[in-house]
Amino acid sequence: MGASSLAPTDKKGLHGTSRLLKAVEEAGASPMVGAEVSVEGGGHLVLLAEDAKGYRSLSGLVACYRGE
């Protein structure tokens, strides 16, 4: 597809992170880990981790997440 980076996201967690990272790297792009969460009022928010520190923060956030 010609993209240099891809950020596939899981809904409400980081369940498929290792599989997604492998697929993005095999496609020749740089991966960025993310999660999509629901917010009050029915909207959605995509959270992306820029680096290892961001991934640790994101992991902590989604571990505590209870949104529907």
N, C-alpha and C positions, 0 to 999 in steps of 0.2 A: 504494500500500500504506500510505501515511500515515507512513512513516518519515522522520525529518528527516536521518538520516545512514545511509549504507550502506558496508559494507566488504567488497566482493567480493575474494576472494583467489585467487591462482594457486598451484598445487602446485609446489614446488621451484624457484620463481623469480618473476620479475616480468614475464613475457613479454607479457601482455596489458594492462599498466597503462594505456597511453594510450587504448585502446579501452574499457576498463572505466570510466575516469574520465569519458570523454565520455558513456557510457550513463547513469551515475549522475547527472551534472549535467543531462542531458536529462530525467531522471525527476524533477528538482526537489529532489534531496537533496544533502547535502554528502558528498563522497567521502572515504574513508580507505583508503589503500593498504595491502595486506598480502600475506603469503605463508604458505602452509602447508608445514611441513617435517616429515619423519618423524624420530622420535627412537629411541634404542636401546630395545629391548623391544617395538617395534611400535606405539608410540603416535604421535600427531601433535601438533604445536604450531603455533598460529596466531600469527604475529608481525605486529603492526600498527605503522605509522609515524604518529605524532601530528602531525608537521610536516615541513618540508623537511630539517631536520637529522636527524630520525628516518628519513626516506626514504633519505638518503645512507648512514646506518648500516646500514639494512636491505639496501640494494643491495650494500654490501660483504659483509655476512654471507651472502647467498644466492649471491653470486659465488664464494665459497669453499666453499659447501655441496656435499657429496658423498654425502648420505644416499640411501638407497633407499626 
